């Protein structure tokens, strides 16, 4: 099966240097023109540069996904420039931590707002455009394994991602009569493969004990023995956005090496054959 997104236009929100940038790049490599959104203009522009370095076509559309006026404006900019939007990837989120006992209400509310209202506004206005133009498009909400489980120390993020699971199902039912598909995709604790991000982390390594996962060995806990990368996610998301997935709606796709499928007391063996080699896409040299 040869997946192609040629002739399609995608809008990706939250194109920070890890998952969002990776998904945007992968859609471009499969042939789509990609509009890169982020609340930080420099992040959206860096994503555009990465796509163009790899031979794709992209544009920067910065803006706050929770601001209705800004959302309508950057969606209109994409339409005015490229004439249509066929694909929406709702990737914008706030990963900042904080557990139940220490999180301030304003920070909790903002985290939930970005993760849920951001999906609502972008899905609403992109869907209206699709309906007006008769486009039978694809909308994908990015969840997290934190939306299916109960992570400590990140109450706002877990709440927002859990809510998106049901948002996806409800939105899929609202838009099914128009031939518009709404699905979710679940990534997990991710191994970065953006050469620029990896280089930055080498220049400025995180201090020991700076995160909840710094003292564990994720591949040890994953049944297949390897953390997924944004490139792994992008191959699947490209299929979800393709015409071959025309009857897939209201469901979740997951790439986590079996992490959520395993029974909780089970500790995978350290002796693992590992998966097939990664099908790489980014041609940037990792210096």
C-alpha positions, 0 to 999 in steps of 0.5 A, spaced: 500 500 500 503 506 497 500 512 502 500 519 499 498 525 501 499 529 495 494 535 493 492 535 501 493 541 505 495 540 513 494 544 519 498 542 525 498 545 531 503 545 537 509 544 532 514 544 538 521 541 536 519 534 538 512 530 537 509 536 533 515 538 529 516 530 527 508 529 525 509 536 521 515 533 517 512 526 516 506 529 513 510 533 508 514 527 506 508 524 504 506 529 500 502 534 504 503 542 504 503 543 511 501 549 515 505 549 522 502 553 528 505 554 535 504 560 540 511 561 539 512 564 532 520 561 533 518 554 534 513 554 528 518 557 523 523 552 526 518 547 523 517 550 517 525 550 516 526 543 518 520 541 513 523 545 507 530 542 508 527 536 507 524 538 501 517 539 503 512 545 502 510 549 509 508 555 512 508 558 519 501 560 522 503 562 529 497 563 534 494 561 541 490 555 540 485 558 545 484 564 542 478 564 538 480 570 534 487 568 532 484 561 531 480 563 525 485 568 523 490 563 522 486 558 519 483 563 514 491 565 512 492 557 510 485 557 506 487 564 503 494 561 501 493 554 499 485 554 498 483 549 502 485 544 509 484 537 508 488 535 514 488 537 522 492 535 527 491 537 534 498 537 537 498 543 542 498 542 549 502 544 555 506 538 558 508 542 564 508 538 571 504 539 578 500 535 582 494 535 585 496 538 592 501 543 589 498 545 582 495 552 582 488 553 579 490 558 574 495 553 572 491 547 572 485 551 568 490 554 563 493 547 562 486 544 561 484 550 556 490 549 551 489 541 551 481 541 550 479 548 548 484 548 543 482 542 540 475 544 540 476 551 536 481 548 531 476 542 530 470 547 529 473 552 525 477 547 520 470 542 520 466 548 518 471 550 512 471 542 510 463 542 510 463 549 506 468 546 501 465 539 501 472 536 503 471 529 506 477 531 511 481 527 517 482 530 524 486 527 529 487 529 536 493 527 540 492 524 546 498 521 551 498 514 555 497 519 560 490 520 558 489 513 559 493 512 565 494 516 572 501 519 572 503 522 578 505 530 578 501 532 572 494 533 574 492 538 569 496 534 563 492 528 565 486 531 565 486 534 559 488 528 555 483 524 558 478 529 556 480 528 549 479 521 548 471 522 549 472 529 545 474 525 539 468 520 539 463 525 540 466 530 534 467 524 530 459 522 531 458 530 529 462 530 523 460 523 520 454 525 516 459 530 512 464 524 511 469 528 515 473 523 520 475 524 527 480 520 530 485 520 536 493 518 536 496 516 542 504 517 543 508 515 549 514 517 553 518 519 546 525 518 544 527 524 540 529 524 533 529 531 531 537 533 530 536 540 532 533 538 539 538 533 540 544 537 539 541 542 543 540 537 549 547 535 548 549 543 549 544 544 555 543 537 558 538 537 563 540 536 570 539 530 574 533 529 577 529 534 573 524 530 571 519 524 573 522 519 569 530 521 569 531 515 574 528 509 570 530 506 563 524 506 559 526 501 554 527 496 560 519 497 561 517 497 554 515 490 551 518 491 545 524 494 548 525 501 544 522 507 545 518 510 539 520 516 536 516 522 532 518 518 526 514 512 528 508 516 530 508 520 523 508 513 519 501 511 522 498 518 522 500 519 515 496 513 514 490 515 518 490 522 514 490 518 507 484 516 503 485 508 504 483 510 511 476 513 509 472 509 514 476 509 520 473 514 525 472 515 532 477 510 534 484 511 537 491 509 534 497 507 539 504 506 538 508 505 544 511 498 543 506 495 547 507 499 554 499 500 555 497 493 553 502 489 558 499 487 565 501 492 570 505 487 575 509 484 568 516 486 568 519 485 561 525 481 560 531 485 559 533 480 553 529 482 547 530 482 540 528 489 539 523 491 533 525 492 526 530 498 524 526 505 524 524 507 517 528 514 517 525 520 514 529 527 516 535 527 512 538 533 517 545 531 519 545 530 527 552 533 528 
